[in-house]
Amino acid sequence: MIYLTGDVHCASGGHWEQKIAGQDIDNAVKYLEILKEFNISSTLFLNGKCLEEDRQKVKELLSYDVEIGGHTYDNFGSMGVIKSYIFRKIWGCIYGPVWYQRMDIKKTKRAFEKLGLTMKSWRTHSFGSNKKTSEILVQEGVGYISDIVGEVKPFDDRGIIHLPMNIPVDVVTIAYGELKPESKNPFASCTKGRINPEEWFEILKGRIDENEKNNRDSILLIHPITMAVLDDFDLFKKIAGFLSKYESRKISEFEK
């Protein structure tokens, strides 16, 4: 089973990908058009601020076979990098103390409710959650989270289902760092290096084929804006063609 996900961020003036390819949400529409062509279901995790500032565009997304999940309210605000650093230093988690997490999750949930939507699934910005995040999400009625990167099987943690991303993430492996031999680890962090996009695609295909042979789910994160910046979705069309061989579902449709 294929669980294809993407992250969609609200407008942020300093984001280098948005300066090249425009707003995330506009590229999300192009992304979903391609998935529609290949009959693929997906889940897009949106900032709560997107739902409030781009209501009509979010409604346009909902006309496709897509689930909308929460992705914090606004990537931790205008001082995101500094705030994340302080949170990590003091509380050991870039999503910060419990009071901040609760406030942010509730604020994001309210943005969903204003559009008549239920927030069933979640991904913290930069995968920055901890056990407290899961506890708060359960209290707020969220049943699914996809925050862990690595070859870990989906699991139930006190009422919330974790779906780890077990296919190398696009932006981590092809968008940052330097192309060099020591950067071949497909789960390398964005500070350690990168691999060639076509090479990443071959790794993706190999891992998904292997998962299907062994009756394992494949959980992917492929960002709409990264695919736009890379080559105006040319590689993504190839990926969608490959994924169309297999059945796909939304995150909240996961079955144990």
SERO-4910 file (N, C-alpha, C, O; in steps of 0.05 Angstrom, whole numbers):
BEGIN
 pado doro    nc1    nc2    nc3   cac1   cac2   cac3    cc1    cc2    cc3    oc1    oc2    oc3
  Met    A     17    -24      0      0      0      0     18     25      0     38     26     14
  Ile    A     10     45    -16     24     70    -18      9     92     -2    -15     96     -6
  Tyr    A     24    106     15     13    129     29     31    153     21     52    157     33
  Leu    A     22    168      2     37    190     -8     29    216      7      5    222      8
  Thr    A     49    230     18     43    254     32     60    277     22     80    273      9
  Gly    A     50    301     27     65    326     20     60    347     41     40    346     55
  Asp    A     79    365     44     76    387     64     72    413     48     86    419     29
  Val    A     53    429     58     46    455     44     47    477     65     32    477     85
  His    A     66    496     61     70    517     81     57    543     72     53    548     48
  Cys    A     50    559     92     39    586     86     61    603     74     84    597     76
  Ala    A     53    626     63     72    644     51     92    654     72     84    663     93
  Ser    A    118    652     65    138    662     84    160    675     67    173    662     50
  Gly    A    163    701     70    179    717     52    208    708     47    218    712     26
  Gly    A    220    695     68    248    688     64    253    660     53    276    652     51
  His    A    232    645     47    235    617     38    246    616      9    233    626     -9
  Trp    A    269    604      6    282    605    -20    266    590    -42    267    599    -65
  Glu    A    253    568    -35    238    554    -56    214    570    -66    208    570    -90
  Gln    A    201    585    -48    178    601    -56    187    624    -74    172    633    -92
  Lys    A    211    634    -69    222    656    -87    226    646   -115    224    662   -134
  Ile    A    231    620   -118    236    609   -145    210    600   -158    205    606   -182
  Ala    A    193    586   -143    170    573   -156    143    583   -147    122    572   -156
  Gly    A    142    604   -131    116    614   -122    106    600    -97    121    585    -84
  Gln    A     82    606    -89     71    596    -64     67    566    -64     60    554    -84
  Asp    A     71    554    -40     67    525    -37     39    516    -46     37    496    -60
  Ile    A     19    531    -38     -8    522    -43    -15    522    -73    -31    505    -82
  Asp    A     -4    540    -88     -8    540   -117      5    516   -130     -6    503   -148
  Asn    A     29    508   -120     42    485   -130     28    459   -121     30    438   -134
  Ala    A     14    460    -98     -1    437    -89    -23    430   -109    -29    407   -113
  Val    A    -35    450   -121    -56    445   -141    -44    431   -165    -56    411   -175
  Lys    A    -21    439   -174     -8    425   -197     -1    397   -190     -4    378   -206
  Tyr    A      8    393   -165     15    367   -154     -9    348   -155     -7    325   -164
  Leu    A    -32    359   -146    -56    342   -145    -67    337   -172    -80    316   -177
  Glu    A    -63    355   -191    -72    350   -218    -58    326   -230    -70    310   -244
  Ile    A    -32    324   -224    -16    301   -234    -26    276   -221    -29    255   -234
  Leu    A    -31    277   -195    -40    253   -181    -68    244   -191    -74    221   -192
  Lys    A    -85    264   -198   -111    258   -209   -108    243   -235   -123    224   -241
  Glu    A    -89    251   -251    -84    238   -277    -78    208   -273    -85    191   -290
  Phe    A    -63    202   -252    -55    175   -247    -71    160   -225    -64    138   -217
  Asn    A    -93    173   -217   -112    161   -198    -99    153   -172   -102    130   -163
  Ile    A    -84    172   -160    -69    167   -135    -81    184   -113    -84    208   -116
  Ser    A    -87    171    -90    -96    185    -66    -72    197    -52    -50    187    -54
  Ser    A    -76    218    -36    -54    230    -22    -64    245      3    -88    249      7
  Thr    A    -44    252     20    -49    269     43    -31    293     42     -7    289     39
  Leu    A    -42    317     44    -25    341     46    -28    353     73    -50    358     83
  Phe    A     -5    358     86     -5    371    113     -2    401    109     19    410     99
  Leu    A    -21    416    117    -22    445    114    -19    460    140    -30    451    161
  Asn    A     -5    482    140     -5    501    163    -33    511    167    -48    516    148
  Gly    A    -40    515    192    -66    527    198    -70    554    186    -92    562    178
  Lys    A    -48    569    184    -49    596    172    -57    595    143    -70    613    133
  Cys    A    -49    574    129    -57    570    101    -88    569     99   -100    581     81
  Leu    A   -100    554    117   -129    551    117   -143    577    122   -166    581    112
  Glu    A   -131    595    137   -143    620    143   -138    641    121   -155    658    115
  Glu    A   -114    641    110   -107    662     91   -113    655     62   -116    672     45
  Asp    A   -115    629     56   -120    620     28   -144    601     27   -143    579     16
  Arg    A   -166    610     38   -190    593     41   -199    583     14   -206    559     12
  Gln    A   -200    599     -6   -211    591    -32   -192    570    -45   -201    551    -58
  Lys    A   -166    574    -42   -147    555    -54   -148    529    -39   -145    507    -51
  Val    A   -152    530    -12   -155    505      3   -180    490     -7   -179    465     -9
  Lys    A   -201    504    -11   -226    492    -21   -221    479    -49   -232    458    -55
  Glu    A   -203    492    -65   -196    480    -91   -182    454    -87   -186    435   -102
  Leu    A   -164    452    -67   -150    427    -61   -170    405    -55   -166    382    -63
  Leu    A   -190    412    -40   -210    392    -31   -226    380    -53   -241    361    -49
  Ser    A   -225    391    -77   -239    380   -100   -225    355   -111   -235    342   -129
  Tyr    A   -201    350   -101   -185    327   -109   -187    304    -89   -199    307    -67
  Asp    A   -175    281    -95   -175    258    -77   -153    261    -57   -132    248    -59
  Val    A   -157    279    -38   -136    286    -19   -147    290      9   -170    299     12
  Glu    A   -132    283     28   -138    289     56   -120    312     65    -97    313     58
  Ile    A   -131    331     80   -116    353     91   -110    348    120   -129    345    136
  Gly    A    -85    348    127    -77    344    155    -63    369    166    -57    387    150
  Gly    A    -59    370    192    -47    394    205    -17    393    204     -5    372    205
  His    A     -5    417    202     25    419    200     35    443    216     51    459    206
  Thr    A     26    445    241     30    468    259     14    492    247      4    491    225
  Tyr    A     13    514    262     -2    537    253     14    552    231      3    559    211
  Asp    A     39    557    237     54    574    218     84    568    219    101    587    216
  Asn    A     92    543    222    121    536    223    134    551    246    158    558    244
  Phe    A    120    554    268    130    566    293    134    597    291    148    608    307
  Gly    A    121    609    272    121    638    271    144    651    255    161    636    244
  Ser    A    145    677    255    165    692    239    193    688    248    212    692    233
  Met    A    197    680    274    224    675    284    228    645    287    239    635    307
  Gly    A    220    630    267    220    601    268    247    588    275    248    571    292
  Val    A    268    596    261    294    584    265    304    590    293    314    572    307
  Ile    A    302    616    301    312    624    327    295    611    349    306    600    369
  Lys    A    269    611    346    251    599    366    257    569    368    257    558    390
  Ser    A    260    556    345    266    527    346    292    521    361    294    502    376
  Tyr    A    312    538    356    338    535    370    335    537    400    346    522    416
  Ile    A    320    558    408    315    562    437    300    539    449    306    529    471
  Phe    A    279    530    435    263    508    445    280    483    448    278    469    469
  Arg    A    297    478    429    315    454    430    334    456    454    339    437    468
  Lys    A    345    480    458    365    483    479    352    480    507    364    468    525
  Ile    A    328    491    510    316    492    536    299    467    542    301    455    563
  Trp    A    283    458    521    265    436    526    272    411    511    259    390    514
  Gly    A    293    412    494    302    388    480    284    379    457    285    357    448
  Cys    A    267    398    448    248    392    426    242    418    411    235    438    423
  Ile    A    245    418    385    242    443    370    213    452    370    207    475    364
  Tyr    A    194    434    377    166    443    379    160    455    406    138    465    411
  Gly    A    180    456    424    177    471    448    163    458    472    158    434    471
  Pro    A    157    474    492    144    464    517    115    456    512    104    462    491
  Val    A    104    441    531     77    431    528     57    453    523     39    451    506
  Trp    A     59    475    538     40    497    535     40    509    507     19    516    496
  Tyr    A     64    511    495     65    522    468     53    502    448     38    510    430
  Gln    A     60    477    451     50    457    432     19    456    433      6    455    413
  Arg    A      8    456    458    -21    455    461    -34    480    448    -54    477    434
  Met    A    -22    503    452    -33    528    440    -32    526    410    -52    533    396
  Asp    A    -10    517    398     -7    516    370    -25    495    357    -38    500    336
  Ile    A    -27    472    369    -45    451    359    -74    460    360    -89    456    340
  Lys    A    -83    472    382   -110    482    384   -116    503    363   -137    504    351
  Lys    A    -96    521    359   -100    542    339   -102    531    311   -118    540    295
  Thr    A    -86    510    305    -88    497    279   -114    483    276   -127    485    255
  Lys    A   -123    469    297   -149    455    296   -172    475    291   -190    468    276
  Arg    A   -171    498    303   -192    518    300   -193    528    271   -215    533    260
  Ala    A   -170    530    258   -169    538    230   -183    517    212   -196    524    193
  Phe    A   -180    492    219   -194    470    205   -224    473    209   -240    471    190
  Glu    A   -232    477    233   -260    478    240   -274    502    227   -298    500    220
  Lys    A   -260    524    223   -272    547    209   -279    541    180   -297    554    169
  Leu    A   -265    521    169   -271    512    141   -290    488    141   -295    476    120
  Gly    A   -299    480    165   -317    457    166   -302    431    164   -314    410    156
  Leu    A   -276    431    170   -259    407    167   -252    395    194   -250    409    214
  Thr    A   -248    369    194   -238    355    218   -209    348    215   -201    337    194
  Met    A   -192    356    234   -164    350    232   -158    322    243   -156    318    267
  Lys    A   -156    303    225   -153    275    232   -123    267    234   -116    248    249
  Ser    A   -106    280    219    -78    272    218    -60    296    222    -68    319    220
  Trp    A    -34    291    227    -15    312    235     13    305    227     22    282    227
  Arg    A     28    326    221     57    324    218     69    350    229     62    372    219
  Thr    A     86    349    249     99    373    260    120    383    240    133    368    227
  His    A    122    409    238    142    422    221    170    411    229    177    410    252
  Ser    A    185    404    208    212    393    212    213    368    229    233    361    241
  Phe    A    191    353    230    188    328    246    196    333    275    208    316    288
  Gly    A    190    357    286    200    365    311    183    358    335    184    373    355
  Ser    A    168    337    334    150    330    357    164    313    377    187    304    374
  Asn    A    151    308    399    160    289    420    136    274    431    114    277    420
  Lys    A    139    259    452    117    243    463     94    261    473     71    254    471
  Lys    A    101    285    483     80    303    492     62    312    469     38    316    472
  Thr    A     74    315    445     58    322    421     36    302    416     13    309    412
  Ser    A     44    276    417     24    255    413      2    256    433    -22    253    426
  Glu    A      9    261    458    -11    262    479    -31    284    474    -55    281    478
  Ile    A    -21    308    467    -39    330    461    -57    325    437    -80    331    437
  Leu    A    -45    313    416    -60    307    392    -83    288    398   -106    291    388
  Val    A    -78    267    415    -99    249    423   -121    264    437   -145    259    432
  Gln    A   -114    282    455   -134    297    470   -151    315    451   -174    320    457
  Glu    A   -139    323    429   -153    340    410   -167    324    387   -177    335    368
  Gly    A   -167    297    390   -182    280    372   -167    273    346   -180    263    327
  Val    A   -141    277    345   -125    270    322   -116    241    325   -105    234    346
  Gly    A   -120    225    304   -115    197    306    -90    187    292    -82    164    296
  Tyr    A    -77    204    276    -54    195    260    -32    216    259    -38    240    257
  Ile    A     -7    207    261     15    225    259     37    212    242     42    188    244
  Ser    A     50    228    225     72    218    208     96    237    212     99    257    197
  Asp    A    112    231    232    134    249    240    161    236    240    182    250    240
  Ile    A    162    210    241    187    195    243    198    188    216    183    180    198
  Val    A    224    192    212    237    185    187    255    160    191    272    161    209
  Gly    A    251    139    176    267    115    179    251     90    175    227     91    172
  Glu    A    265     68    175    252     42    169    240     31    195    250     12    207
  Val    A    218     43    203    203     35    227    175     28    218    162     43    203
  Lys    A    164      6    228    137     -2    221    117     16    235    122     26    257
  Pro    A     94     21    222     72     36    236     65     23    262     66     -1    266
  Phe    A     59     40    282     52     30    308     32     48    323     30     72    316
  Asp    A     18     37    342     -1     51    358     12     59    384     23     42    399
  Asp    A     11     85    391     23     95    416      1    109    432     -3    133    429
  Arg    A    -12     94    449    -32    104    467    -54    120    453    -62    142    462
  Gly    A    -64    109    431    -87    121    419    -81    136    393   -100    145    380
  Ile    A    -56    140    386    -50    153    360    -32    134    343    -13    122    354
  Ile    A    -38    132    318    -24    114    300     -1    130    287     -5    151    274
  His    A     24    120    291     48    132    278     53    118    252     54     94    250
  Leu    A     56    134    230     63    123    204     90    135    196     91    156    183
  Pro    A    112    122    203    139    133    197    144    133    167    135    115    152
  Met    A    158    154    158    165    156    130    189    137    124    211    143    132
  Asn    A    183    115    111    203     94    107    215     95     79    230     77     71
  Ile    A    209    116     64    221    121     38    237    147     40    225    167     50
  Pro    A    262    149     31    278    173     34    263    198     25    252    199      3
  Val    A    262    218     42    247    243     37    261    260     15    285    262     15
  Asp    A    245    271     -2    256    286    -25    273    309    -17    297    311    -25
  Val    A    263    328     -1    277    352      5    303    347     21    322    362     19
  Val    A    303    326     36    326    319     52    348    308     35    372    313     40
  Thr    A    341    293     14    362    278     -1    370    291    -27    391    286    -38
  Ile    A    353    308    -39    360    319    -65    361    350    -66    371    360    -87
  Ala    A    353    364    -45    351    393    -47    374    407    -33    380    430    -40
  Tyr    A    386    395    -13    405    409      4    432    395      3    435    372     -6
  Gly    A    453    409     12    479    397     15    494    395    -12    487    407    -31
  Glu    A    516    379    -12    533    376    -35    531    349    -47    528    329    -32
  Leu    A    534    347    -73    534    322    -87    563    311    -85    581    320    -99
  Lys    A    567    291    -68    593    279    -64    590    250    -55    569    243    -44
  Pro    A    610    233    -59    608    205    -53    598    199    -24    583    180    -20
  Glu    A    608    214     -5    600    208     23    572    216     30    563    213     52
  Ser    A    557    227     10    530    236     15    509    216      5    486    223      0
  Lys    A    517    191      1    500    171    -11    479    159      7    461    145     -2
  Asn    A    481    165     33    461    154     51    433    166     46    430    190     49
  Pro    A    414    150     37    388    161     29    372    172     53    352    186     49
  Phe    A    381    166     77    368    178    101    385    199    114    382    206    137
  Ala    A    405    210     99    422    231    110    406    256    116    385    261    104
  Ser    A    414    270    137    401    295    143    408    316    123    428    313    108
  Cys    A    392    338    122    397    358    101    423    373    106    432    387     88
  Thr    A    436    369    128    461    383    133    485    365    125    508    374    126
  Lys    A    480    340    117    502    322    111    507    318     81    528    308     74
  Gly    A    488    326     65    493    323     36    469    314     21    447    313     32
  Arg    A    472    308     -4    450    301    -21    458    281    -43    482    277    -47
  Ile    A    438    270    -57    444    253    -79    429    264   -104    412    281   -101
  Asn    A    436    253   -127    424    261   -152    394    254   -152    387    232   -144
  Pro    A    376    272   -162    348    265   -162    340    239   -176    324    224   -166
  Glu    A    353    233   -199    347    208   -213    356    184   -196    343    163   -196
  Glu    A    378    187   -182    388    166   -165    369    162   -142    363    139   -134
  Trp    A    359    183   -131    338    182   -110    313    167   -120    302    151   -106
  Phe    A    305    173   -144    282    160   -156    286    130   -158    268    114   -153
  Glu    A    310    122   -166    317     93   -168    315     80   -140    306     57   -138
  Ile    A    326     94   -120    324     83    -92    295     81    -84    287     60    -73
  Leu    A    279    101    -90    250    101    -83    237     77    -96    222     63    -83
  Lys    A    241     73   -122    228     51   -136    236     24   -124    220      6   -120
  Gly    A    262     21   -118    272     -4   -107    260    -10    -80    252    -33    -75
  Arg    A    259     10    -63    248      6    -36    218      0    -37    208    -17    -21
  Ile    A    203     14    -54    174      9    -56    169    -19    -67    152    -33    -57
  Asp    A    183    -27    -88    180    -54    -99    185    -75    -78    170    -94    -75
  Glu    A    206    -71    -62    213    -90    -41    191    -90    -19    184   -112     -9
  Asn    A    181    -67    -12    159    -66      8    135    -81     -2    122    -96     13
  Glu    A    128    -77    -27    104    -90    -38    108   -121    -39     89   -135    -33
  Lys    A    132   -130    -45    137   -159    -46    134   -171    -18    126   -194    -15
  Asn    A    141   -155      3    140   -164     30    115   -155     46    114   -157     70
  Asn    A     95   -146     31     70   -137     43     74   -115     64     61   -116     85
  Arg    A     92    -96     58     97    -74     76     86    -48     63     88    -45     39
  Asp    A     76    -30     80     66     -5     70     90     14     64    111     11     76
  Ser    A     86     31     44    106     51     37     95     79     44     74     87     32
  Ile    A    108     94     62     99    120     69    119    140     58    143    140     66
  Leu    A    111    158     40    128    176     26    122    205     34     99    212     39
  Leu    A    142    222     34    139    251     35    152    263     11    177    262      8
  Ile    A    136    275     -6    146    289    -30    132    316    -31    108    318    -34
  His    A    148    337    -28    138    364    -26    130    375    -53    146    374    -72
  Pro    A    106    386    -56     98    399    -82    118    420    -91    126    421   -114
  Ile    A    126    438    -73    143    460    -81    171    450    -89    184    462   -106
  Thr    A    181    429    -76    207    418    -83    206    407   -111    225    410   -127
  Met    A    185    393   -118    182    382   -145    179    405   -166    188    402   -189
  Ala    A    167    427   -158    165    450   -176    193    462   -181    200    468   -204
  Val    A    208    466   -160    235    479   -162    254    460   -177    270    470   -193
  Leu    A    252    434   -173    270    415   -185    269    416   -215    290    420   -228
  Asp    A    246    413   -227    244    412   -256    215    416   -266    207    405   -286
  Asp    A    200    432   -251    173    438   -258    156    413   -261    140    410   -279
  Phe    A    160    395   -241    144    370   -238    150    348   -258    135    328   -259
  Asp    A    170    351   -274    176    330   -294    183    303   -279    172    282   -287
  Leu    A    200    304   -259    207    280   -245    182    269   -230    178    245   -228
  Phe    A    166    287   -219    143    279   -204    123    264   -221    110    245   -212
  Lys    A    121    271   -246    104    257   -265    113    228   -269     97    209   -270
  Lys    A    140    224   -270    151    197   -272    145    181   -246    138    158   -247
  Ile    A    148    195   -223    143    182   -198    113    174   -196    107    151   -188
  Ala    A     95    192   -204     67    185   -203     60    162   -221     44    145   -214
  Gly    A     73    161   -245     69    138   -263     77    112   -250     64     92   -253
  Phe    A    100    113   -236    109     89   -222     90     81   -199     83     58   -196
  Leu    A     82    101   -183     65     95   -160     37     85   -169     24     70   -153
  Ser    A     29     92   -192      2     84   -201     -1     54   -205    -23     44   -208
  Lys    A     21     39   -204     20     10   -206      8     -2   -181     -1    -25   -181
  Tyr    A      9     13   -159      1      3   -133    -23     17   -122    -30     40   -131
  Glu    A    -37      5   -103    -60     17    -90    -50     39    -71    -29     36    -58
  Ser    A    -65     61    -70    -57     83    -52    -80     91    -34   -104     88    -41
  Arg    A    -73    101    -10    -93    110      9    -83    136     22    -60    143     21
  Lys    A   -102    149     36    -96    172     52    -87    162     80    -92    139     87
  Ile    A    -72    180     94    -61    172    120    -83    161    140    -79    141    153
  Ser    A   -106    175    140   -127    167    159   -142    143    151   -160    133    165
  Glu    A   -135    132    127   -147    107    118   -129     83    124   -135     60    115
  Phe    A   -108     87    140    -90     66    147   -104     44    162   -121     49    179
  Glu    A    -98     19    154   -108     -5    168    -86    -21    178    -66    -26    164
  Lys    A    -88    -30    203    -67    -46    215    -65    -73    201    -48    -90    209
***
